[in-house]
Every structure is written in C-alpha cells, then in structure tokens.
Amino acid sequence: MNTAAIDRTGAQPLDSSKTPMIDPFGRAISYLRVSVTDRCDFRCTYCMAEHMTFLPKKDLLTLEELHRLCSAFIAKGVRKLRLTGGEPLVRKNIMFLVRELGKEIHAGRLDELTLTTNGSQLSKFAAELADCGVRRINVSLDTRDHDKFRQITRWGDLSKVLEGIDAAQAAGLKVKINTVALKGFNAAEIPELMRWAHGRGMDLTLIETMPMGEVDEDRTDHYLPLSEMRERLETQFTLKDIAYKTGGPARYVEVVETGGRLGLITPMTHNFCESCNRVRLTCTGTLYMCLGQNDAADLRAALRTTDDDAYLSRVIDEAISRKPKGHDFIIDREHNRPAVARHMSVTGG
C-alpha cells in the first residue's frame, strides 16, 4: 500500500510539500547542509582519527536519492544549500548532483548553492562549479606553513590547496577562508593569515574547535576561546562590529586596517542557537536537527518506502517539530569526552 495515500483517520492527507518549515521556537528553516560523503583525503587532527573507519559504500544514498531529498527541502522553503563532507569533491560523480541542484538556482527556486571544501580538488572542479551556478565557496585552511599544514592534516599538500584557491578565484568564485583557531598551533599566525586573505579579497572566518567524535588528542590542549583571540587581535587591529550576514552562524567585524571582514563562529563561548535556521542531512539520509544533539530522523527509510513526495514531506515536518532550542557543547578538563560521538565528517562541516 502507498503509505502516503491515507492517514490514520482514513481521510485523504493534505499535500504538505509546500508547507514552510517552522520549528517549535518559531525559527524558519531555510538552510540545508548536506554531507555527500564522510570520506576525506585529509585527516585533520581535531576532526578525525588517523585511522578512520568510514561508512560502507552500500550505506550511502545515491546521488539521485540525495537530489530527491534536496528537492523536497527546496519545495518546503530551503533557499540556501551547502554541500559538505568529509570532502565533498572526493565523492565520485559529485558534479552530477551539483549540476542538478544548479538548475534550481537558474529556475529561481534556490537562492544559493555553495560548498565547504579543503581545497585539494579545486584545481580540477572550480570552473565547472562556477558553470553550475556556484558563486562562492568556503575553503578550510588552518595554516600557510607547509610543514605545519602537513602536521595538522596528516596527509595534506598545502601547494595543492593554494593552487585550488587560485583556480577558484580565476573561475570567478568568491572564496572565504575558514580557520579553526587552535592554541599552541596557529594562534600567532592568525594576524598574518588575515592580512593574506584580505589582501586577496577573501573574508576570513575563525572557528572554535567543537567536541565531536573521538580523535587522537585532548581537545582541551588546543581549545582557544575566540573572545580571547579577539582581544589579541584588537592590540593590532581596529575591529568594528557590523550587521553583515551570510545565512550561517558567523558574526562579522570589519577590520579597519585591512578593509576586510573577519567572521567569528563561537559555538562554545557565545552560541548562535537563537537564530538557527539550519538542519543537516548526512550521506546516509539521516537528518540532524542540531549539530550538537543526537536526535535525528531517518529520511532514507521514508525515501525508499514510497515515491510519493507528500509522505516524505510529512516525515520532514515531524522531524522539524523536534528541533531543539540549542546544543550543549562544553570543553574543559571535566568534560573532555566528545559531546556527541559522531565525527564532524559524518554530520557535515
């Protein structure tokens, strides 16, 4: 029986595919982050264990299934969609999904399609991304020192990332640099990293490390509150709070001396939950309503139960009705276990 055909009362259900998603706290959900793979060609020390056990490929949604789920969310009011991973550009045939979603941009059903990448594959894909309608990307980069880059990524080649950034800018993509601020590793580099980024017309966003998944080090050793980092920067720069937003969690300041923007993502010292408009979809079809909570919905089962998108839409509605007010991230010596067991690469960075 088609499970979308009747409801518990036997009445014909309403088509909820056009119903906007409003969570229990009145927040409209308009931003979907999709992890297309948990795999990555780097092993960043704060993100992954060196010897990761990745999902069996049979557990992953096909690209066609990911497209159907993304389309369902777009029909329900999502206007911004970000592809993440792992490293999204290592997923085989990923440009099929990018091109299909790009059609939603051209049709006016989606305002923005973007992605977060480590930059290793950008030389290969930058021009095609731009052709598909991607206009800006985030590149994760924690240091411009070649030896330290290899140390923190374990496997990464900084030269390839810098070539990728060059290719992205040459293709007309607007690049923002994402940097995880780490005490004892890159804190002293951040002023020069900011000058470099701003000198190339790129925003820089600093991110506090988050307690997600078991890694091979104690995160408390490197946790750097951005309130402290801002104080350090203000000894050299004039930082002016501005209202600029990109739809994500960053709060921005203008750096008077460079003329560029600096973003601050502070899940630990000043959480951004009150304005959260985001949900996260994994490559297995699991929907997490909050990055820092374990409650989730299995959309893969709904997807494969029926071809009726009205049923899928109702399953999404039920999930959104359980979106929590916020997360419970803590990093200190008494809370040195992960707040959630899954790695960031599973949920999507």
Rosetta blueprint (number, residue, H / E / L):
1 M L
2 N L
3 T L
4 A L
5 A L
6 I L
7 D L
8 R L
9 T L
10 G L
11 A L
12 Q L
13 P L
14 L L
15 D L
16 S L
17 S L
18 K L
19 T L
20 P L
21 M L
22 I E
23 D L
24 P L
25 F L
26 G L
27 R L
28 A E
29 I L
30 S L
31 Y E
32 L E
33 R E
34 V E
35 S E
36 V L
37 T L
38 D L
39 R L
40 C L
41 D L
42 F L
43 R L
44 C L
45 T L
46 Y L
47 C L
48 M L
49 A L
50 E L
51 H L
52 M L
53 T L
54 F L
55 L L
56 P L
57 K H
58 K H
59 D H
60 L L
61 L L
62 T L
63 L H
64 E H
65 E H
66 L H
67 H H
68 R H
69 L H
70 C H
71 S H
72 A H
73 F H
74 I H
75 A H
76 K L
77 G L
78 V L
79 R L
80 K E
81 L E
82 R E
83 L E
84 T E
85 G L
86 G L
87 E L
88 P H
89 L H
90 V H
91 R L
92 K L
93 N L
94 I H
95 M H
96 F H
97 L H
98 V H
99 R H
100 E H
101 L H
102 G H
103 K H
104 E H
105 I H
106 H H
107 A L
108 G L
109 R L
110 L L
111 D L
112 E E
113 L E
114 T E
115 L E
116 T E
117 T E
118 N L
119 G L
120 S L
121 Q L
122 L H
123 S H
124 K H
125 F H
126 A H
127 A H
128 E H
129 L H
130 A H
131 D H
132 C L
133 G L
134 V L
135 R L
136 R E
137 I E
138 N E
139 V E
140 S E
141 L L
142 D L
143 T L
144 R L
145 D L
146 H H
147 D H
148 K H
149 F H
150 R H
151 Q H
152 I H
153 T H
154 R L
155 W L
156 G L
157 D L
158 L H
159 S H
160 K H
161 V H
162 L H
163 E H
164 G H
165 I H
166 D H
167 A H
168 A H
169 Q H
170 A H
171 A L
172 G L
173 L L
174 K E
175 V E
176 K E
177 I E
178 N E
179 T E
180 V E
181 A E
182 L E
183 K L
184 G L
185 F L
186 N L
187 A H
188 A H
189 E H
190 I H
191 P H
192 E H
193 L H
194 M H
195 R H
196 W H
197 A H
198 H H
199 G H
200 R L
201 G L
202 M L
203 D E
204 L E
205 T E
206 L E
207 I E
208 E E
209 T L
210 M L
211 P L
212 M E
213 G L
214 E L
215 V L
216 D L
217 E L
218 D L
219 R H
220 T H
221 D H
222 H L
223 Y E
224 L L
225 P L
226 L H
227 S H
228 E H
229 M H
230 R H
231 E H
232 R H
233 L H
234 E L
235 T L
236 Q L
237 F L
238 T L
239 L E
240 K E
241 D E
242 I L
243 A L
244 Y L
245 K L
246 T L
247 G L
248 G L
249 P L
250 A L
251 R E
252 Y E
253 V E
254 E E
255 V E
256 V L
257 E L
258 T L
259 G L
260 G E
261 R E
262 L E
263 G E
264 L E
265 I E
266 T L
267 P L
268 M L
269 T L
270 H L
271 N L
272 F L
273 C H
274 E H
275 S H
276 C L
277 N L
278 R E
279 V E
280 R E
281 L E
282 T L
283 C L
284 T L
285 G L
286 T E
287 L E
288 Y E
289 M L
290 C L
291 L L
292 G L
293 Q L
294 N L
295 D L
296 A E
297 A E
298 D E
299 L H
300 R H
301 A H
302 A H
303 L H
304 R H
305 T H
306 T L
307 D L
308 D L
309 D H
310 A H
311 Y H
312 L H
313 S H
314 R H
315 V H
316 I H
317 D H
318 E H
319 A H
320 I H
321 S L
322 R L
323 K L
324 P L
325 K L
326 G L
327 H L
328 D L
329 F L
330 I L
331 I L
332 D L
333 R L
334 E L
335 H L
336 N L
337 R L
338 P L
339 A L
340 V E
341 A L
342 R L
343 H L
344 M H
345 S H
346 V H
347 T H
348 G L
349 G L
